[in-house]
Amino acid sequence: MQLREAGTVSGSERYLEDFAEGQTFRSGRLRIDKERVLAFAAEFDPQPFHLDEATARDSIFGGLAASGWHTAAVTMRLMIETGLKPAGGFVGAGLDECRWPRPVRPGDELRVECEVLEVRPSKSRPEQGLVKLRTTTLNQDDESVLVHVVNMIVPRRKQDSC
Amino acid sequence: MQLREAGTVSGSERYLEDFAEGQTFRSGRLRIDKERVLAFAAEFDPQPFHLDEATARDSIFGGLAASGWHTAAVTMRLMIETGLKPAGGFVGAGLDECRWPRPVRPGDELRVECEVLEVRPSKSRPEQGLVKLRTTTLNQDDESVLVHVVNMIVPRRKQDSC
């Protein structure tokens, strides 16, 4: 993976009122290097099809594949680099679903597209609400490698601030 | 995180026929070191509440918290070390849901409990089926920090093999 300087949410933060159903946000691309695929798998998902090319060829993946959790982590990184920028940062209440339609191969270049599915003020906590997003992670051939639906906790804009 | 030798699925692999609703599987414990929390966040989830103690104190997490994707990755590692050992390895068709009820703090010791919710032969692919698991990741105080429901693809036992 090509590392860039760790970014922080700043400037153009979005509050609940700034989100609307149908908005879409896109990231740049990130290359998934073989070295990082192997290191992630060794630490978190030490299974032969993530670690060894010869064994992986005979597995269900038909070749070395990144751990699905590596793809999910890279997806988080790419989401942060979109224009979404929720005020207070990305705070996930949870996922409604997550699928991995295709394996990620070393050398793949990934990007994400996020679509706002729903914006809902909280009944019990009037200072915040939920934004439901469908996030699709795509490879360089525009094939989906991860799709998840995430509920983000987003603060409402204070009435007395601009 | 304490690293151990990368394990592989071997010996007592389980086929679809070896799983039954209500079975439970438990892992050992893994300590989440601050250094790994910061390194994971820097690579995949560079947000202030995962990177900086002072900023994290004033955030929704009230202190430094591991990325939820770090917790998910550690959960995978712990699942591999349970007695589940699906034949051919852990191959996830997807998650039905995923929640992070509490933050993970540096120094926490995590373990997982998996419960088989459903075992279903595939109609279209007679050589395999799906095992639906609820996985709960707990800290040293037995508080849930991650709960997900995952559908695993598991091969059926061949009729002509033992």
Interface residues (C-beta under 8 A of the other chain):
Chain A: M1 L3 A6 G7 T8 V9 F40 A42 E43 F44 D45 P46 Q47 P48 F49 L51 S59 I60 S67 G68 W69 H70 A72 A73 V74 M76 R77 I80 G88 G89 F90 V91 G92 A93 G94 L95 D96 E97 C98 R99 W100 H148 I153
Chain B: M1 L3 A6 G7 T8 V9 F40 A41 A42 E43 F44 D45 P46 Q47 P48 F49 L51 S59 I60 S67 G68 W69 H70 A72 A73 V74 M76 R77 I80 G88 G89 F90 V91 G92 A93 G94 L95 D96 E97 C98 R99 W100 H148 I153
